[in-house]
Amino acid sequence: MAAIALSDDDIAALFNALDIDLADATIAPLPTQHANHAELITIHPTLDVPTRLLLKVYDPQWDHERKAAREFRALKMLYDGDIPCAEPIHYEATADTLGASYLVMRFVEGLTPSSKSDPVAYSTAVATMLARIHQNPVLPDDILFLMDVNKETLWFLRGGIPDYMEAHPDGEFVRHAVIDLLADADLSRKTLVHTDFWTDNLLWDGREIIAVLDWEEAGYGDPAIDVAYCRMDMWLNGMGRDAADRCLRVYEEAVGREVENLPLWELAATVRPMFTPSWLKDVRDELRAFIADVKLRLDG
């Protein structure tokens, strides 16, 4: 999403909704932007340390109303459940105030260091965090807001084989293998699922994860979806099989059971980089190695 320019009227309306005095705060775009626009609100009351909030404005092209409500709901569930995340403050699902839906949350200070620097610590921490997230109960009212991630993760099965899969040397194998594995899969287990659990969505303080970010695709479904995506990310980040296997072992020890359906969701995860050429360009060999490893386990 391209950067947006908030008018004085926009800022006044936003601050009014947050019960912030215009004279007590400043707002400025964050230097890095991704799919959505982000601004930092700094409040300067009589406190020694300013309070900082993060404003996230969702791209109106992509279901912004539901994303705002979904992320707010997920953050509320997590924050109340003592999972490290940004505290949700306020959201607006309509476009009345800023021209698109938005969410305001407490700003979390942290780093996203290179996972390659300590693969053992990284894989242990992410597995432990995933186990904590997946123990969060999903209630019937939550399902009204969250995505059905089993369905959404298999978007590439709708219709014939997509062009991007047909063009990839492993695309046809991945699609047919997913179809075969899906036929025998037990998908009855349903927990809270992040669906985009990877390096850039984690904030760290040393070896400790202090916040899991970006919950706009939060859903309910098979927790193995997160485990698979996280393991693929380790391969694509150059950590390879050892770190990914350690992650799986630590996760299974934490939840007290084996992960079911892992090859199904690992192969499904590989479709995302196939779909995004700019991402695939730098990790083509690593992606093929990850797919080959899944295939080897299936053949064995």
C-alpha positions as CSV (number, residue, x, y, z in Angstrom):
1,M,0.0,0.0,0.0
2,A,1.4,3.4,-0.9
3,A,2.0,5.9,1.9
4,I,-1.0,8.1,2.6
5,A,-1.1,11.7,3.8
6,L,-3.4,12.3,6.7
7,S,-5.0,15.7,6.6
8,D,-5.4,17.9,9.7
9,D,-9.1,17.0,9.7
10,D,-8.2,13.3,9.6
11,I,-5.8,13.6,12.5
12,A,-8.4,15.7,14.5
13,A,-11.1,13.1,14.0
14,L,-8.7,10.2,14.9
15,F,-7.5,11.9,18.1
16,N,-11.0,12.7,19.0
17,A,-11.9,9.0,18.7
18,L,-8.9,8.1,20.9
19,D,-9.7,10.9,23.4
20,I,-6.3,12.5,22.8
21,D,-5.8,16.3,22.9
22,L,-4.2,17.6,19.7
23,A,-1.8,19.7,21.7
24,D,-0.5,16.7,23.6
25,A,0.5,14.4,20.7
26,T,2.3,14.2,17.4
27,I,1.8,11.7,14.5
28,A,4.3,10.7,11.8
29,P,4.6,7.8,9.2
30,L,6.9,5.0,10.1
31,P,9.9,4.7,7.8
32,T,9.1,1.2,6.7
33,Q,5.8,0.3,5.1
34,H,4.5,-3.0,4.0
35,A,1.0,-4.1,2.8
36,N,-0.6,-1.5,5.0
37,H,0.1,2.1,6.0
38,A,1.5,2.7,9.5
39,E,2.0,5.8,11.6
40,L,3.5,6.4,15.1
41,I,1.5,8.5,17.5
42,T,3.6,9.9,20.3
43,I,1.7,11.3,23.3
44,H,3.4,13.9,25.5
45,P,1.4,14.4,28.6
46,T,3.0,15.2,32.0
47,L,4.7,11.8,32.0
48,D,8.5,11.4,32.0
49,V,8.3,8.8,29.2
50,P,6.0,9.6,26.2
51,T,3.3,7.0,25.4
52,R,3.5,5.6,21.8
53,L,0.7,4.1,19.8
54,L,0.8,2.5,16.4
55,L,-1.9,3.4,13.8
56,K,-2.4,0.7,11.1
57,V,-4.5,1.8,8.1
58,Y,-5.6,-1.2,6.0
59,D,-5.4,-1.2,2.2
60,P,-9.0,-0.6,1.1
61,Q,-8.4,-3.0,-1.9
62,W,-8.2,-6.1,0.4
63,D,-11.2,-6.7,2.6
64,H,-10.1,-3.9,5.0
65,E,-13.3,-3.9,7.1
66,R,-13.0,-7.6,8.1
67,K,-9.2,-7.3,8.6
68,A,-9.6,-4.5,11.1
69,A,-12.2,-6.3,13.1
70,R,-10.3,-9.6,12.9
71,E,-7.0,-8.3,14.0
72,F,-8.6,-6.3,16.9
73,R,-10.4,-9.4,18.0
74,A,-7.4,-11.7,17.8
75,L,-5.2,-9.2,19.7
76,K,-7.8,-8.9,22.4
77,M,-7.9,-12.7,22.7
78,L,-4.1,-12.9,22.9
79,Y,-3.6,-10.0,25.2
80,D,-6.2,-11.3,27.6
81,G,-4.5,-14.7,27.4
82,D,-1.1,-13.3,28.3
83,I,0.4,-14.0,24.8
84,P,3.1,-11.4,23.9
85,C,1.5,-9.0,21.4
86,A,0.6,-5.3,21.0
87,E,-2.3,-4.2,23.3
88,P,-5.3,-3.3,21.1
89,I,-6.6,0.1,21.9
90,H,-9.3,1.0,19.3
91,Y,-10.4,0.1,15.8
92,E,-12.9,1.4,13.2
93,A,-14.1,-1.1,10.6
94,T,-15.7,1.6,8.4
95,A,-13.9,4.1,6.2
96,D,-15.7,7.1,7.7
97,T,-12.7,8.6,9.5
98,L,-9.6,7.9,7.5
99,G,-11.0,6.6,4.1
100,A,-10.2,3.0,5.1
101,S,-10.5,0.8,8.2
102,Y,-7.9,1.3,10.9
103,L,-6.5,-0.2,14.1
104,V,-4.7,1.5,16.9
105,M,-2.5,-0.5,19.2
106,R,0.2,0.1,21.8
107,F,3.6,0.4,20.1
108,V,6.0,-2.4,21.0
109,E,9.8,-1.7,21.0
110,G,11.9,-4.6,19.7
111,L,14.1,-6.0,17.1
112,T,13.8,-8.5,14.2
113,P,17.3,-9.9,14.2
114,S,18.7,-12.3,11.7
115,S,17.5,-15.8,12.6
116,K,20.7,-17.2,11.1
117,S,22.8,-15.9,14.0
118,D,21.5,-18.5,16.5
119,P,19.3,-21.2,14.8
120,V,19.0,-23.3,18.0
121,A,17.8,-20.4,20.1
122,Y,15.5,-19.2,17.3
123,S,13.9,-22.5,16.6
124,T,13.4,-23.3,20.3
125,A,11.8,-19.9,21.0
126,V,9.4,-19.9,18.0
127,A,8.3,-23.5,18.8
128,T,7.5,-22.6,22.4
129,M,5.6,-19.5,21.3
130,L,3.6,-21.4,18.8
131,A,2.6,-24.0,21.4
132,R,1.4,-21.2,23.7
133,I,-0.6,-19.6,20.9
134,H,-2.3,-22.8,19.9
135,Q,-3.4,-23.5,23.5
136,N,-5.6,-20.4,23.3
137,P,-9.2,-21.5,23.1
138,V,-11.4,-20.4,20.2
139,L,-15.0,-19.7,21.2
140,P,-18.1,-19.7,19.0
141,D,-18.2,-15.9,19.0
142,D,-14.6,-15.7,17.9
143,I,-15.3,-17.8,14.8
144,L,-17.6,-15.0,13.5
145,F,-14.5,-12.8,13.2
146,L,-11.7,-15.3,12.4
147,M,-10.9,-16.9,9.1
148,D,-11.4,-20.6,8.3
149,V,-7.7,-21.1,7.7
150,N,-8.0,-24.7,6.5
151,K,-10.0,-23.4,3.6
152,E,-8.0,-20.2,3.0
153,T,-4.6,-22.0,3.0
154,L,-5.8,-24.2,0.2
155,W,-6.9,-21.3,-2.1
156,F,-4.8,-22.6,-5.0
157,L,-7.1,-25.7,-5.3
158,R,-10.0,-23.6,-6.5
159,G,-10.4,-24.3,-10.2
160,G,-7.6,-25.7,-12.4
161,I,-3.9,-25.5,-11.7
162,P,-2.9,-21.8,-11.4
163,D,-0.4,-20.4,-13.9
164,Y,2.3,-19.7,-11.2
165,M,2.2,-23.3,-10.1
166,E,2.3,-24.7,-13.6
167,A,5.3,-22.5,-14.3
168,H,7.2,-23.8,-11.2
169,P,9.2,-27.1,-11.7
170,D,7.6,-28.5,-8.5
171,G,4.2,-26.9,-8.9
172,E,2.3,-29.8,-10.4
173,F,3.8,-32.3,-7.9
174,V,2.8,-30.0,-5.0
175,R,-0.8,-29.5,-6.2
176,H,-1.4,-33.2,-6.8
177,A,0.3,-34.3,-3.5
178,V,-1.8,-31.8,-1.5
179,I,-5.0,-33.2,-3.1
180,D,-3.9,-36.8,-2.3
181,L,-3.0,-35.9,1.3
182,L,-6.1,-33.9,1.9
183,A,-8.3,-36.9,1.1
184,D,-7.0,-38.8,4.1
185,A,-6.5,-35.8,6.5
186,D,-8.2,-35.5,9.8
187,L,-8.9,-31.7,10.1
188,S,-11.1,-31.9,13.2
189,R,-8.6,-30.2,15.5
190,K,-9.2,-26.4,15.6
191,T,-7.2,-23.8,17.4
192,L,-6.2,-20.2,17.0
193,V,-3.9,-20.0,14.0
194,H,-1.7,-17.0,12.9
195,T,-1.2,-18.2,9.3
196,D,1.8,-15.9,8.6
197,F,4.1,-16.9,11.4
198,W,7.6,-16.1,10.1
199,T,10.7,-14.1,11.0
200,D,9.5,-10.6,10.1
201,N,6.4,-11.0,12.3
202,L,8.4,-11.5,15.5
203,L,9.9,-8.9,17.8
204,W,12.8,-9.9,20.0
205,D,14.6,-8.7,23.1
206,G,17.8,-10.8,23.0
207,R,16.6,-14.4,22.8
208,E,13.1,-13.7,24.0
209,I,10.1,-13.1,21.7
210,I,8.4,-10.0,23.1
211,A,5.6,-9.7,20.5
212,V,4.0,-11.6,17.7
213,L,2.9,-9.1,15.0
214,D,0.4,-9.0,12.1
215,W,-2.7,-10.8,13.1
216,E,-4.9,-9.6,10.3
217,E,-5.1,-13.1,8.8
218,A,-5.8,-14.8,12.2
219,G,-8.1,-17.8,12.0
220,Y,-9.3,-21.0,13.4
221,G,-8.2,-24.4,12.1
222,D,-5.4,-27.0,12.1
223,P,-2.4,-25.7,14.2
224,A,-0.1,-27.7,11.9
225,I,-0.6,-24.8,9.4
226,D,1.6,-22.5,11.5
227,V,4.1,-25.2,12.3
228,A,4.5,-26.0,8.6
229,Y,4.8,-22.3,7.5
230,C,7.4,-21.6,10.3
231,R,9.5,-24.7,9.3
232,M,9.4,-23.6,5.6
233,D,10.6,-20.1,6.7
234,M,13.6,-21.7,8.4
235,W,14.6,-23.4,5.2
236,L,14.2,-20.2,3.2
237,N,16.2,-18.3,5.7
238,G,19.1,-20.7,5.3
239,M,18.8,-22.6,8.6
240,G,17.7,-25.8,6.9
241,R,16.6,-29.1,8.2
242,D,18.3,-29.2,11.6
243,A,16.6,-26.0,12.8
244,A,13.2,-26.9,11.3
245,D,13.4,-30.4,12.9
246,R,14.4,-29.0,16.3
247,C,11.4,-26.6,16.0
248,L,9.1,-29.6,15.4
249,R,10.5,-31.6,18.4
250,V,10.3,-28.7,20.8
251,Y,6.7,-27.9,19.7
252,E,5.6,-31.5,20.0
253,E,7.1,-31.8,23.5
254,A,5.3,-28.5,24.5
255,V,1.9,-29.6,23.3
256,G,2.3,-33.3,24.3
257,R,1.4,-34.8,21.0
258,E,2.7,-35.4,17.4
259,V,1.8,-32.9,14.7
260,E,-0.6,-34.4,12.3
261,N,-1.0,-33.4,8.6
262,L,2.5,-31.8,8.5
263,P,3.4,-32.8,4.9
264,L,0.0,-31.5,3.7
265,W,0.5,-28.1,5.2
266,E,4.2,-27.9,4.4
267,L,3.5,-28.4,0.7
268,A,0.6,-26.0,0.8
269,A,2.9,-23.4,2.4
270,T,5.3,-23.6,-0.6
271,V,2.6,-22.1,-2.8
272,R,3.0,-18.6,-1.3
273,P,6.5,-18.1,-2.6
274,M,5.5,-19.6,-5.9
275,F,2.7,-17.0,-6.1
276,T,5.1,-14.1,-5.3
277,P,7.9,-13.9,-7.9
278,S,9.8,-11.2,-6.0
279,W,10.1,-13.4,-3.0
280,L,10.9,-16.6,-4.9
281,K,13.7,-15.0,-6.8
282,D,16.1,-15.1,-3.8
283,V,15.0,-18.4,-2.3
284,R,14.4,-20.6,-5.3
285,D,17.0,-23.2,-4.4
286,E,16.0,-23.3,-0.7
287,L,12.3,-23.7,-1.7
288,R,13.1,-26.6,-3.9
289,A,15.2,-28.2,-1.2
290,F,12.3,-27.9,1.3
291,I,9.9,-29.5,-1.2
292,A,12.4,-32.3,-1.9
293,D,12.7,-33.0,1.9
294,V,8.9,-33.3,2.2
295,K,8.8,-35.6,-0.8
296,L,11.6,-37.7,0.7
297,R,9.6,-38.1,3.9
298,L,6.5,-39.0,2.0
299,D,8.3,-41.6,-0.1
300,G,9.9,-43.1,3.0
